[in-house]
């Protein structure tokens, strides 16, 4: 029986879990330990609204912790979980250890670095925390030229935000298209939106950043020199596995969990960016997205309190906002062997549906939230579907299932 819970990590998953435990009636001690000095906040707005002046959005209201008797310890870093005579012990840097019956690792991820000269110059930055976003925002009046290394979701979202503020933006990306995880047609649409707004793409990689003490230009591997006042490195992220590894947990591409978030150590769970969960027919995945962190937290809260097994029914879903448009992805389109598209009046695709045999495994939509939600349901249930019905825009996706 769980009498106390310790949550390691102060991101979306950690804050949601603390809230979910209280909402489900758990009355025992809940402690949330975070290396950051700000209570858990939502990270998707960092590359969009926060950069242009919006306020920080907390996962739960700032007064939630005090009002719900959640002990939140900010500026504290956990290093290890180990078992002692009292149960589980969380080892903390420069603080006494914390004891709990159940521990949940919500350690998140961090930006990947680039190993080229000049990365120690001032204004070579990444975007992962509110401090990073404020650092960029506080300089906007002085920024004229920005280079972004990496044209994934973070890179393109920041490019859209800064271009909207009048900055000259160059995206340096080795792939022929930005946001390649969206697939060819949607990636091409992203590129068209950016180029129409004046963003320039350079298909290359960085070789060096140069300047006196502050970055003044970058040089690509192909020899192109790009002047800049700020260089944002956005080449992907890596899971924070140090606590899990130090604790002897099974780790591969992430902390290995079952479909309820349970790790290889009894009474220890993992959620969010650092966790690798099985997703039924889609296989084992580590998903770094907002919705997944929330889903994981809800499943783990239920399991801690003896609820039903919900994890096997989860379907990964994420979105990216590009100017006034939203691209959404459900499931794993890359696992499909057949693609069916729906086109609008001008003949441009707005939805692609990805099948493996006669089952849907992924969907990509442009400004089509209802269609993507319907596709998510088909991915979850794995009912046989008809490609002809999927491709007919006059037919509701929910009616594309083949009768038994």
HUZI-V263518 format. One record per pair of residues at least 24 apart in sequence whose ideal C-beta (glycine too) atoms are under 7 Angstrom apart, sorted by the first residue. I is the first residue (numbers start at 0). J is the second residue. Records with the same first field share a line. If there is no record, write none. Layout:
BEGIN
I=J, J
END
This chain:
BEGIN
1=27, 100, 101, 303
2=27, 100
3=27, 28, 99, 100
4=29, 99, 101, 103, 303
5=30, 32, 89, 97, 99, 102
6=30, 31, 32, 103, 105
7=32, 77, 89, 102, 103, 104, 105, 106, 242
8=33, 104, 105, 106, 107
9=33, 35, 38, 39
10=39, 42, 105, 107, 271, 292
11=39, 41, 42, 58, 271, 289, 292, 293
12=105, 270, 271, 292, 295, 296
13=39, 105
14=39, 58, 59
15=58, 292, 293, 296
16=103, 105, 270, 296, 299, 300
17=69
18=59, 63
19=296, 297, 300
20=300, 303
21=67
23=300, 304
25=304
28=70
29=69, 70
30=70, 72, 97, 99
31=69, 71
32=72, 75, 77, 89, 91, 97
33=73, 75
34=75, 76
35=73, 128
36=73, 74
37=129
38=64, 71, 73
40=129
43=289
45=126, 129, 132
46=126, 153, 156, 157, 160
47=156, 160, 320
49=132, 136
50=132, 135, 136, 157, 160
51=160, 163, 164
55=129
77=242
78=242, 245
79=242, 245, 246
80=242, 246, 267
81=246
87=266, 267
100=266
101=266, 303
102=266, 267
103=268, 270, 299
104=242, 243, 254, 267, 268, 269, 273
105=270, 271
106=239, 242, 273
107=239, 271, 272, 273
108=236, 237, 238, 239, 272, 273, 287
109=236, 237, 239
110=232, 236
111=234, 235, 236, 237
112=232
113=148, 205, 232, 234
115=205, 206, 207
116=207
117=207, 208, 209, 214
118=208
120=208, 210, 212, 213, 214
121=212, 213, 214
122=213, 214, 228, 229, 230
123=208, 214, 230, 232
124=229, 231
125=231, 232, 233
126=153, 157, 231, 233
138=229
139=164
141=228
142=166, 228, 229
143=167, 228
144=226, 227, 228
145=227, 228, 229, 231
146=171, 217, 225, 227, 230
147=171, 231, 233
148=205, 230, 231, 232, 233, 234
149=232, 233, 234, 235
150=177, 178, 200
151=178, 233, 235
152=178, 319
153=233
154=233
155=189, 193, 321
156=319, 320
157=231, 233
158=193, 198
159=321, 322
162=196, 197, 198
168=198
169=199, 201, 225
170=198, 200
171=201, 203, 204, 205, 219
172=200, 202
173=202, 203, 204
175=202
178=319
181=326, 328, 363
182=332, 351, 363
184=348, 351
185=326, 363, 365
188=365
189=321, 326
192=321, 322, 324
196=322
236=287
238=272, 273, 285
239=273
240=273
243=269
251=275
252=285
253=285
258=308, 310, 311
259=298, 299, 302, 308, 310
260=295, 298, 299, 302, 310
268=299
270=295, 296, 299
271=295
276=310
278=313, 315
279=311
280=360, 381
281=330, 331, 334, 360
284=315
286=315
288=317
290=316, 317
291=315
312=379
314=375, 378, 379
316=375
324=365, 366
325=366
326=365
327=364, 368, 371
328=363
329=361, 362, 371, 374, 375, 378
330=360, 361, 362, 378
331=360, 361
332=361, 362, 363
334=360, 361
335=360, 361
337=386
339=386, 389, 390
340=390
341=390, 392
352=389
354=384, 386
357=383, 384
358=383, 384
359=384
370=396
373=397
END
